[in-house]
Amino acid sequence: METRKRSIVKALVWNAIGLAVMSLVGFVLTGSVATGGFIAVVNTVVGFCMYLGYERVWANIRWGRHV
């Protein structure tokens, strides 16, 4: 089973990567650093919460594990 700390660290790293990519995409699409940054931050917060919950659910599912 995966620990909560590991799940949180994985989610933070993944979302840092997503924040950088989404900031760039938001800037390219809008031409505004502020708007692109806002879009990226909202996406990161929502994505972090969803990813963390998703990881915790799967941490409790035994299917496909070799113990």
DRENLUM-392762 format. One line per 4 residues: number of its first residue (from 1); their letters; for each residue x, y, z of N, C-alpha, C. Coordinates in pm, whole numbers, plus 50000, padded with zeros to 5 digits. Layout:
BEGIN
NUM) A) X:Y:Z:X:Y:Z:X:Y:Z; ...
REM end
This chain:
BEGIN
1) METR) 50084:49882:50000:50000:50000:50000:50089:50125:50000; 50045:50224:49929:50119:50349:49919:50084:50440:50037; 50184:50509:50091:50159:50600:50203:50097:50730:50154; 50031:50800:50245:49973:50930:50212:50083:51029:50171
5) KRSI) 50195:51025:50240:50306:51116:50209:50354:51096:50066; 50370:50971:50025:50414:50942:49889:50310:50992:49787; 50183:50969:49815:50077:51015:49726:50080:51167:49712; 50101:51237:49822:50105:51383:49819:50225:51433:49741
9) VKAL) 50341:51375:49763:50462:51416:49690:50445:51391:49540; 50392:51275:49504:50368:51246:49362:50272:51347:49302; 50166:51380:49374:50068:51476:49324:50130:51615:49310; 50212:51656:49405:50277:51788:49398:50372:51798:49279
13) VWNA) 50453:51696:49259:50547:51697:49146:50471:51699:49013; 50372:51613:49002:50293:51607:48878:50225:51741:48851; 50172:51803:48954:50103:51930:48936:50198:52046:48910; 50320:52040:48960:50420:52142:48927:50451:52137:48778
17) IGLA) 50464:52016:48726:50487:52000:48581:50366:52052:48505; 50247:52017:48549:50124:52062:48484:50109:52213:48490; 50148:52274:48602:50139:52419:48616:50228:52489:48513; 50349:52438:48496:50440:52498:48398:50384:52485:48256
21) VMSL) 50337:52368:48223:50284:52344:48088:50158:52427:48065; 50067:52428:48163:49942:52502:48147:49966:52652:48142; 50065:52702:48215:50100:52844:48207:50142:52881:48067; 50225:52798:48008:50271:52823:47871:50155:52817:47773
25) VGFV) 50071:52716:47785:49956:52702:47695:49861:52821:47714; 49834:52857:47838:49745:52970:47865:49799:53099:47807; 49929:53120:47820:49991:53240:47764:49983:53240:47611; 50015:53127:47550:50011:53118:47403:49869:53142:47351
29) LTGS) 49770:53086:47418:49632:53100:47371:49571:53238:47397; 49612:53302:47508:49550:53430:47542:49639:53551:47515; 49769:53530:47508:49862:53640:47492:49883:53719:47619; 49826:53673:47728:49836:53743:47856:49899:53651:47961
33) VATG) 50004:53703:48024:50068:53626:48131:49972:53610:48249; 49900:53716:48283:49808:53712:48397:49694:53613:48374; 49632:53619:48258:49521:53528:48228:49571:53385:48216; 49682:53367:48148:49740:53233:48136:49777:53176:48270
37) GFIA) 49833:53261:48357:49870:53217:48491:49750:53181:48575; 49643:53261:48564:49520:53233:48638:49461:53099:48596; 49454:53077:48467:49402:52950:48414:49486:52834:48467; 49618:52852:48466:49708:52746:48511:49690:52717:48660
41) VVNT) 49674:52820:48742:49659:52799:48886:49527:52728:48916; 49419:52770:48854:49290:52703:48875:49299:52557:48832; 49357:52534:48716:49374:52397:48667:49459:52313:48763; 49563:52371:48819:49652:52299:48910:49581:52263:49040
45) VVGF) 49506:52356:49096:49435:52329:49222:49332:52219:49202; 49252:52231:49098:49151:52128:49070:49218:51994:49040; 49320:51997:48955:49391:51875:48919:49456:51808:49038; 49515:51886:49129:49578:51831:49248:49477:51756:49333
49) CMYL) 49364:51819:49358:49260:51755:49440:49209:51627:49376; 49185:51632:49247:49134:51515:49176:49238:51402:49174; 49362:51436:49146:49468:51335:49138:49491:51269:49274; 49494:51349:49379:49517:51295:49512:49406:51198:49551
53) GYER) 49283:51238:49527:49171:51148:49555:49178:51020:49474; 49210:51034:49347:49223:50920:49256:49330:50823:49306; 49445:50875:49344:49553:50791:49395:49513:50718:49522; 49444:50787:49612:49404:50724:49738:49302:50614:49715
57) VWAN) 49210:50634:49622:49114:50528:49590:49187:50406:49537; 49276:50425:49442:49348:50313:49383:49443:50246:49483; 49491:50320:49581:49578:50260:49683:49504:50156:49765; 49372:50165:49769:49292:50071:49846:49228:49961:49762
61) IRWG) 49259:49954:49636:49206:49850:49548:49313:49744:49529; 49280:49621:49561:49377:49512:49551:49394:49455:49411; 49296:49478:49324:49297:49420:49191:49428:49450:49118; 49489:49348:49059:49609:49365:48978:49739:49373:49055
65) RHV) 49735:49358:49185:49857:49363:49266:49912:49222:49289; 50040:49214:49292:50108:49089:49328:50171:49112:49463; 50122:49040:49563:50173:49061:49699:50261:48947:49740
REM end
